[in-house]
């Protein structure tokens, strides 16, 4: 247990360094993209009005002084006030975070529920004509952009057939199309990884031993080959979680989903610096937490790692 804690602490140190670098770069990059004061009060504002808004939000100070104040506030978990709404930036992000977590959770569950059985089926006999055909379709699906999937679903399912709503959040029926769209980011890749791992596991010595001891084909697949294949899936889920969150920006925009992806796009458009910076920190911490949890799962799935860190 102690080595695991030590590993998590090392990861936390790396996270702090990453967040420091990310927030520093983001702080200066955002401030060369435009003037938020002019964006707030519109193009008809006088120079005096613009200067008054800058003083109110501390934007008239020298840039290095603004950065120092930002770091001091960040140490107190104070991300500042949203320039657009006047609310606390962190509060605004946390208000939108549950919608993104809900969407990502449903999409991840859907991707796993489809890709694991499909991957086992593909890997059980990869040279069979039916498997090769389906594998080719999965390969094509992996290369299909998510926005194409989303627009096709809206066009056929929501517009033409009118089976499901194309936007919204309150009705559970409105969760289906964005969840399927987001799952398309990860599902095909997971299926290919599971298929490749199952195919490789079936050639290992322990599988041949299980067959010699009278294990059925079904038992070999699900009891012996699949647990080994899940090691690769666990690692892939961790590395792809950040892509899943970034993919939600596009999906939330298409389906008007009120998550942090939609909030990030709106805040970037209006040059709402505090909210953009708060989103970057929250997402960084979230990715670290998910990877830490998956590291524990990885060690539980692989007995060799448990013995090595015992």
C-alpha positions in Angstrom: 0.0 0.0 0.0 2.9 2.4 0.8 4.4 2.1 -2.7 1.0 3.0 -4.1 0.7 6.1 -1.9 4.3 7.0 -2.9 3.4 6.7 -6.5 0.2 8.9 -6.1 2.3 11.5 -4.2 4.8 11.6 -7.1 2.0 12.0 -9.5 0.6 14.8 -7.4 3.9 16.6 -7.5 4.0 16.2 -11.3 0.4 17.5 -11.4 1.3 20.6 -9.5 4.2 21.3 -11.9 2.0 20.7 -14.9 -0.7 23.0 -13.6 1.8 25.7 -12.8 3.2 25.5 -16.3 -0.3 25.3 -17.9 -1.7 28.2 -16.0 1.3 30.3 -16.6 1.3 29.7 -20.4 -2.4 30.1 -20.5 -2.3 33.4 -18.5 0.0 35.1 -20.9 -1.5 33.6 -24.1 -5.0 34.7 -23.2 -3.9 38.2 -22.7 -2.5 38.6 -26.2 -5.7 37.4 -27.8 -7.7 40.6 -27.3 -9.0 43.1 -24.8 -11.9 41.7 -22.7 -12.9 45.2 -21.5 -13.7 46.2 -25.1 -15.5 42.9 -25.5 -17.6 43.5 -22.4 -18.9 47.0 -23.2 -19.1 46.8 -26.9 -17.5 48.6 -29.9 -19.3 51.8 -29.2 -17.6 52.4 -25.8 -15.4 55.4 -25.3 -11.8 55.1 -24.3 -12.7 56.4 -20.8 -15.3 53.7 -20.4 -12.9 51.0 -21.5 -10.3 52.3 -19.0 -12.9 52.3 -16.2 -13.7 48.7 -16.8 -10.0 47.8 -16.9 -9.5 49.4 -13.6 -12.5 47.7 -12.1 -11.2 44.2 -13.1 -7.5 45.0 -12.4 -6.7 44.8 -16.2 -4.9 48.2 -16.2 -2.1 47.0 -14.0 1.2 45.8 -15.5 1.0 42.3 -16.8 3.6 40.9 -14.5 1.8 42.4 -11.5 -1.5 40.8 -12.7 0.3 37.5 -12.9 1.7 37.8 -9.4 -1.8 38.6 -8.0 -3.2 35.7 -10.0 -0.7 33.2 -8.5 -1.4 34.5 -4.9 -5.1 34.1 -5.4 -4.6 30.7 -7.0 -2.8 29.5 -3.9 -6.0 30.3 -2.0 -8.1 28.6 -4.6 -9.5 31.9 -5.7 -9.8 31.9 -9.5 -11.2 35.4 -9.7 -14.6 36.7 -10.9 -16.1 35.9 -14.3 -15.8 39.0 -16.5 -19.1 38.1 -18.3 -21.4 37.1 -15.4 -19.8 38.6 -12.3 -20.0 35.3 -10.5 -17.0 33.4 -9.1 -15.1 31.7 -11.9 -14.6 28.4 -10.0 -18.3 28.4 -8.9 -19.4 28.8 -12.5 -17.2 25.9 -13.6 -18.4 23.7 -10.9 -22.0 24.5 -11.8 -21.4 23.2 -15.3 -19.1 20.3 -14.4 -21.9 17.7 -13.4 -23.4 17.9 -16.9 -20.0 17.1 -18.5 -19.3 14.3 -16.0 -22.8 12.8 -16.7 -22.2 12.9 -20.5 -18.7 11.5 -20.2 -19.8 8.8 -17.8 -22.7 7.6 -20.0 -20.5 7.8 -23.1 -17.7 5.8 -21.4 -20.2 3.1 -20.1 -21.7 2.9 -23.6 -18.3 2.6 -25.3 -17.2 -0.2 -22.9 -20.5 -2.1 -23.1 -20.2 -2.3 -26.9 -16.5 -2.4 -27.5 -15.6 -5.2 -25.0 -17.9 -7.9 -26.4 -17.2 -6.7 -29.9 -13.4 -6.8 -29.3 -13.7 -10.3 -27.8 -15.6 -11.5 -30.8 -13.1 -9.9 -33.2 -10.1 -11.3 -31.4 -11.5 -14.8 -31.0 -10.9 -15.6 -34.7 -9.4 -12.6 -36.4 -8.8 -14.3 -39.8 -12.5 -15.2 -40.2 -14.1 -13.3 -43.2 -16.9 -11.9 -41.0 -14.4 -10.7 -38.4 -12.2 -9.1 -41.0 -15.2 -7.3 -42.5 -16.4 -6.0 -39.2 -12.8 -5.1 -38.2 -12.5 -3.0 -41.4 -15.8 -1.2 -40.5 -14.5 -0.5 -36.9 -11.3 0.9 -38.5 -13.3 3.3 -40.6 -15.4 4.3 -37.6 -12.3 5.1 -35.7 -11.2 7.6 -38.3 -14.7 9.2 -38.6 -14.7 12.7 -36.9 -17.1 13.0 -34.0 -18.8 16.0 -35.4 -19.8 14.0 -38.5 -21.4 11.4 -36.3 -23.2 14.0 -34.3 -24.5 15.8 -37.4 -25.7 12.6 -39.0 -27.5 11.6 -35.8 -29.2 14.9 -35.7 -30.2 14.8 -39.3 -31.6 11.3 -39.4 -32.7 10.5 -35.8 -33.9 14.0 -34.6 -34.9 15.8 -37.8 -36.2 13.2 -40.2 -37.4 10.4 -38.0 -38.1 12.7 -35.0 -37.4 9.9 -32.5 -35.2 11.9 -30.2 -34.6 15.6 -29.4 -31.5 17.1 -30.9 -30.7 19.4 -27.9 -31.4 20.0 -24.3 -30.5 18.5 -20.9 -33.5 18.0 -18.7 -35.2 15.2 -20.6 -33.3 11.9 -20.3 -34.2 11.2 -24.0 -32.0 14.2 -24.9 -29.0 12.4 -23.4 -28.9 9.6 -26.0 -27.6 11.4 -29.1 -24.8 13.3 -27.4 -23.8 10.2 -25.5 -23.6 8.1 -28.6 -21.7 10.8 -30.4 -19.1 11.1 -27.6 -18.8 7.3 -27.3 -17.9 7.2 -31.0 -14.6 9.0 -30.0 -13.5 6.0 -27.9 -15.5 2.9 -28.8 -13.8 1.9 -32.0 -10.3 2.3 -30.6 -11.3 0.3 -27.5 -12.8 -2.5 -29.7 -9.6 -2.8 -31.7 -7.4 -2.8 -28.6 -9.5 -5.6 -27.0 -9.5 -7.6 -30.2 -5.7 -7.4 -30.6 -5.2 -8.2 -26.9 -7.6 -11.2 -27.0 -6.0 -12.5 -30.2 -2.5 -12.3 -28.6 -3.7 -13.9 -25.3 -5.2 -16.9 -27.1 -1.7 -17.7 -28.4 -0.1 -17.7 -24.9 1.0 -20.8 -23.0 -1.5 -20.4 -20.2 -4.4 -20.5 -22.7 -3.0 -23.7 -24.3 -2.7 -25.2 -20.8 -6.3 -24.3 -20.0 -7.5 -25.9 -23.2 -5.4 -29.0 -22.5 -7.2 -29.2 -19.1 -10.5 -29.3 -20.8 -11.6 -25.7 -20.6 -14.4 -24.8 -23.1 -13.8 -22.2 -25.8 -16.2 -19.8 -24.0 -14.4 -20.3 -20.7 -11.0 -19.7 -22.3 -12.3 -16.4 -23.9 -14.1 -14.9 -20.9 -12.1 -16.3 -18.0 -8.6 -16.4 -19.3 -8.1 -14.2 -22.4 -10.4 -11.3 -21.5 -8.9 -10.4 -18.1 -5.5 -10.1 -19.8 -7.0 -8.0 -22.5 -8.6 -5.7 -19.9 -5.1 -4.5 -18.8 -4.6 -2.8 -22.1 -8.2 -1.4 -22.0 -7.6 0.1 -18.5 -4.4 1.8 -19.7 -6.2 3.1 -22.8 -9.2 4.5 -20.8 -6.8 6.5 -18.7 -4.9 8.0 -21.6 -8.0 8.7 -23.6 -10.0 10.3 -20.8 -8.5 13.7 -21.6 -9.5 13.2 -25.2 -13.0 12.3 -24.1 -13.2 15.6 -22.1 -11.8 17.6 -25.0 -14.2 15.8 -27.4 -17.1 16.9 -25.2 -16.4 20.6 -26.2 -17.5 19.7 -29.8 -20.4 17.5 -28.7 -21.7 20.0 -26.1 -21.6 22.7 -28.7 -23.5 20.7 -31.3 -26.2 19.5 -28.9 -26.4 22.7 -26.8 -25.3 20.6 -23.7 -24.6 22.9 -20.7 -21.3 21.4 -19.6 -17.8 22.8 -19.2 -17.0 22.2 -22.9 -19.8 24.6 -23.9 -18.7 27.0 -21.1 -15.1 26.9 -22.4 -16.2 27.8 -25.9 -18.3 30.7 -24.7 -15.7 32.0 -22.3 -13.0 31.9 -25.0 -15.3 33.7 -27.4 -16.0 36.5 -24.8 -12.4 36.5 -23.6 -13.5 35.6 -20.1 -10.0 34.8 -18.8 -10.8 33.7 -15.2 -13.3 31.1 -16.3 -11.0 29.7 -19.0 -8.2 29.4 -16.5 -10.4 27.8 -13.9 -11.6 25.2 -16.5 -8.0 24.3 -17.3 -7.1 23.7 -13.7 -10.3 21.7 -12.9 -9.9 19.5 -16.0 -6.2 18.9 -15.1 -7.1 17.8 -11.6 -9.9 15.6 -13.0 -7.7 13.8 -15.4 -5.1 13.2 -12.6 -7.8 11.8 -10.3 -9.1 9.4 -13.0 -5.6 8.2 -13.9 -4.8 7.6 -10.2 -8.0 5.5 -9.8 -7.2 3.5 -13.0 -3.7 2.9 -11.7 -5.2 1.2 -8.6 -7.5 -0.8 -10.9 -4.6 -1.7 -13.1 -2.7 -3.2 -10.2 -5.7 -5.1 -9.0 -6.1 -6.6 -12.5 -2.5 -7.6 -12.9 -1.2 -10.0 -10.1 2.4 -9.4 -11.2 2.1 -5.7 -10.2 0.6 -6.6 -6.8 3.4 -9.0 -6.1 6.0 -6.4 -7.2 4.6 -3.7 -4.9 3.8 -6.0 -2.0 
